[in-house]
């Protein structure tokens, strides 16, 4: 039983959801307009994240969202061209993955990542 999602409280769920959907990181898969909640994920793979209006974490940067992509470098270039700011260019990590880090509008760390072919992980 591994299917599930994480719920995050943010000041403006609509704004944070728009950032993920505008940059094609996640799809909007549901919403409750009466309370401003947004459900994000993929119609293919299911729910990943629910954004709820409320007091957000004191240190949102300590929460990391990992988005597995086919090609980190291509995603990095695409997102950078759309104005997304990254801490540094993608780099290979000792655990066999390539990563690039940014922050969403609520301050959560968002990582686009993919396994390195030589590490033996499946794409």
C-alpha positions as CSV (number, residue, x, y, z in Angstrom):
1,X,0.0,0.0,0.0
2,X,2.2,2.8,-1.3
3,X,-0.3,5.2,-3.0
4,X,-0.9,8.4,-1.0
5,X,-0.1,12.1,-0.9
6,X,1.2,14.8,1.4
7,X,-0.9,17.7,2.6
8,X,0.7,21.1,3.1
9,X,-0.7,24.3,4.6
10,X,0.2,27.4,2.7
11,X,-1.0,31.0,2.8
12,X,-2.3,30.9,-0.8
13,X,-3.0,27.5,-2.2
14,X,-4.2,28.9,-5.5
15,X,-0.9,30.8,-6.1
16,X,1.3,27.8,-5.1
17,X,-0.8,25.4,-7.2
18,X,-0.6,27.8,-10.2
19,X,3.2,27.8,-9.9
20,X,3.3,24.0,-10.2
21,X,0.8,23.8,-13.0
22,X,2.0,26.8,-15.0
23,X,5.5,25.2,-15.1
24,X,4.0,21.8,-15.9
25,X,5.5,20.1,-12.8
26,X,2.2,18.8,-11.6
27,X,-1.4,18.8,-12.9
28,X,-4.4,20.2,-11.0
29,X,-6.5,17.1,-10.3
30,X,-9.0,18.6,-8.0
31,X,-10.1,21.8,-6.1
32,X,-12.5,23.0,-3.5
33,X,-13.2,26.6,-4.3
34,X,-15.2,27.1,-1.1
35,X,-12.1,26.6,1.0
36,X,-9.4,27.2,-1.6
37,X,-7.9,23.7,-1.4
38,X,-6.0,22.4,-4.5
39,X,-5.1,18.8,-5.3
40,X,-2.1,18.3,-7.5
41,X,-0.5,15.3,-9.1
42,X,-1.0,13.4,-12.3
43,X,-4.1,11.9,-13.9
44,X,-1.8,9.0,-14.9
45,X,-0.1,8.5,-11.5
46,X,-2.6,9.9,-9.0
47,X,-2.5,12.4,-6.3
48,X,0.8,13.8,-5.0
49,X,0.1,17.0,-3.0
50,X,-2.8,18.7,-1.4
51,X,-2.5,22.4,-0.7
52,X,-4.6,23.6,2.2
53,X,-5.1,27.2,3.3
54,X,-3.5,27.9,6.6
55,X,-0.4,28.7,8.6
56,X,2.6,27.2,6.8
57,X,5.7,25.7,8.3
58,X,8.1,28.0,10.1
59,X,10.9,26.5,7.9
60,X,9.3,25.5,4.6
61,X,12.7,25.1,3.0
62,X,13.3,22.0,5.2
63,X,10.5,20.2,3.3
64,X,11.7,18.7,0.1
65,X,9.5,17.7,-2.8
66,X,11.3,15.4,-5.3
67,X,10.0,15.4,-8.8
68,X,11.4,12.5,-10.9
69,X,11.9,13.6,-14.5
70,X,13.4,11.9,-17.5
71,X,16.1,14.4,-18.1
72,X,17.1,16.8,-15.4
73,X,19.2,19.0,-17.7
74,X,16.3,19.5,-20.2
75,X,13.9,20.3,-17.3
76,X,16.3,22.7,-15.8
77,X,16.8,24.6,-19.0
78,X,13.0,24.6,-19.7
79,X,12.1,25.8,-16.2
80,X,15.0,28.4,-16.2
81,X,13.7,29.8,-19.5
82,X,10.3,30.2,-17.8
83,X,11.9,32.2,-15.0
84,X,12.3,29.6,-12.3
85,X,15.3,30.4,-10.2
86,X,17.6,27.5,-9.2
87,X,20.3,27.4,-6.5
88,X,22.8,26.0,-8.9
89,X,23.0,24.0,-12.2
90,X,22.1,20.3,-12.1
91,X,24.8,18.0,-10.6
92,X,25.5,14.4,-10.1
93,X,25.1,13.2,-6.5
94,X,27.1,10.4,-4.8
95,X,23.9,8.3,-4.4
96,X,23.5,7.8,-8.1
97,X,21.0,10.6,-9.1
98,X,21.3,13.9,-10.9
99,X,19.6,16.9,-9.1
100,X,18.7,20.5,-9.5
101,X,17.0,22.5,-6.6
102,X,14.6,25.4,-6.6
103,X,11.9,26.7,-4.2
104,X,8.1,27.0,-4.8
105,X,6.3,30.3,-3.9
106,X,5.7,29.0,-0.3
107,X,9.4,28.4,0.2
108,X,9.4,24.5,0.0
109,X,12.5,23.0,-1.6
110,X,11.6,21.5,-5.0
111,X,14.0,19.1,-6.5
112,X,13.9,17.8,-10.1
113,X,15.9,14.6,-10.3
114,X,16.6,11.6,-12.4
115,X,18.8,8.5,-11.9
116,X,22.2,8.3,-13.5
117,X,22.3,5.5,-16.0
118,X,25.4,4.0,-14.5
119,X,23.7,3.7,-11.1
120,X,21.4,1.0,-12.4
121,X,18.1,2.7,-11.3
122,X,15.1,2.4,-13.7
123,X,14.1,5.5,-15.5
